[in-house]
Amino acid sequence: METVLENKLMTSYKDEMISFLKSHPEYFEEAVQLAISDKQPYSWRAAFLLYGCIEENDKRIQKHIKSIINCIRDKKDGHQRELLKILYKMKISSKYEGYIFDLCMNLWEQINKNPSVRITAFKFIVKITKQHPELYEEITYLTQDHYLETLSPGVKNSIERIIEELNGGKVVYQSG
């Protein structure tokens, strides 16, 4: 039997889903549990909904960070992207940074993975690198041509802008 939230996830557009969850906070925990589960087609949609509803460093998500991290590897591309986007909004403790960095490196290095997952992972790598400059060399390694070949021109441009910003406005990277 489909729950009220599951029904909303399947029959509503994004704005309507967000409005529903904001006006019915009692469904928030169910949304989190759906997002980290593998109950498709609801799980991906729940993660998508949560991203649209949460604030920066949302206290309601903080207690679920470990569960979200632990489930990402086993999800399909779009679901991985939405879970990473949720985590990206959170202040991640040093306890989890290394694990997320490795996870994102692994996702980025899978050149046949969906580009939207890869760029989301790349943004997370850059976010962590800004806090740990000793990792900067990793960024140079990750922007070698063979990592960029399968990306669209638009995604490549986004990567270039991210690198330029990271380098303080100096263009250090040029795709070939």
N, C-alpha and C positions, 0 to 999 in steps of 0.2 A: 504494500500500500504506500503510495506516494505521500510524503509529508507536505504540509503547507509550504514550507520553504522550497522543497524540491519542485513543487508545482510552480511556484513563482519563478524559479530558475529556468524553467522550461517554457513558460508562457509570457514572459515579460521582457521588455527591452531594458537596456542597462539603467537608464534613469529611473524607471519604475522599480527595478530591483533594489537600487540604492535607496530610494525613498522608502520602500517597504522595510528594509533592514534598519534604517535609521529610526523609523517610527515604531519598530518592533524589536528592540534590543534583546528581547528574550530568545531570539533566533540566532544571535551572534555565535554562541558556542556551537550550535548545530552547524552553522556555516563553516566554522573552523574545522570541525571534525570531518565534514564532507570534503573540505579542501585538501586535507591530508590523507584522506582515504582514497580508494580506487573504485569508487561507485559512480562509474560513468553512465550517462553524460553529465551527472550532477557535480562531480568533483572539480573538473576544470572550471565550470561555471561558478562554483562557490568561491574558488580562488580568485577568479576575475572580479566577482562581486566584492570580496573582502578588500582587494586592492583599491577599489573605487570608494570604499567606505571608511578606510582607516586614516588616521592622522599620522604625521611624522612621529615615530617612536611611540606608537599607540600602546598603552598599558595593557589593553585586552589581548594583544598579540604577544607581548613580551614573554609570558609564561609558556608560549607554544613554539618559541624559536627553535629549540632543540628538535621537537617533533617535525617541524617543517623542514629543517635541514636534513634530518634523517630519511625523509621520504622522497626527496627530489630526484635522486639517481634513478629510481624505479618508474618514474612517470614519463609520459609521452611529451614531445617537444612543447606544445602550447601550454600544457599544465606546468612543466618545468619553468617556463618563462613567467607565468603568473605567480608562482610561488617565489621565484627569485625577486620579482618586483615587490612583493610583500616584504621580503627580508630587506630589500634595498632601502625601504622607508624606515627601518628600525636601526637603533643604535645597537650595534653588535658588540658584545663583550669580547675581550681578547681571548677568552676561553673558546669561542667559536670562530674567530677570524681565520685561523689557519685552515680549519676544515672547509669553510666557505671558499677561501682562496683556492684550495686544491680542487674543490668541486667545480668552481668556475673555470679554472685552468683546463680541467678535463673536458668540460662542455665546449670551451672555445676551440680546443685542439681537434675536436671532431668536425672536420671540414665539410662533411656531408650533412651535418645537423642543420636544422632550420636557422637561417640567418638571424631571425628575431631572437631566438634563444641565445645564439652566439654573441650578439651585440649586447644583450642584457647581461650575460656573464662577463663580457669584456668591461662594461661599465662598472660592474662590481669589483673586478680586479683593480681597476683604476682607483676606485673609491678607497680600497684597502691600501693600495700603493701610496696614496696621498698621506696616509697615516704612518706608513712604514717606508720611507724613501729608499731604504736598502733593497727594496724589491723592484726599484725602477728598471733595472736591467732586464727584468722579465718582460716588461712592456716592449722594449726594443725587439726582443726575441719573438714575441707574439705578433708583431706586425710585419714579419717577413712575408714575401710575396706568396708563398705556398699556403699561408693561412688566409690570405685575402682573395685568392683566385675564384672561390666559389661564391663570393659575396656580390650583391648587386652594386651598381655605381653609387646609388644613394646610401647604402650601408657603408661602403668604402669612404664616402665623403664624411659621414658621421664619425667614423674611426679617425680620419685625418683631423677633424675639428677637435675631437677629444684629446688627441696627442698634442695638437698645437696648444690647447688650453693647459695641458699638463706641463708643457715646456715653457709656459709663461708667454705665449704668443709667438714664439719662434718656431718656424716651420723646420722641423728636423727630419720628418718622415715624408717621403714622396712615394706614392705607388707607381709602379712601372707599367 
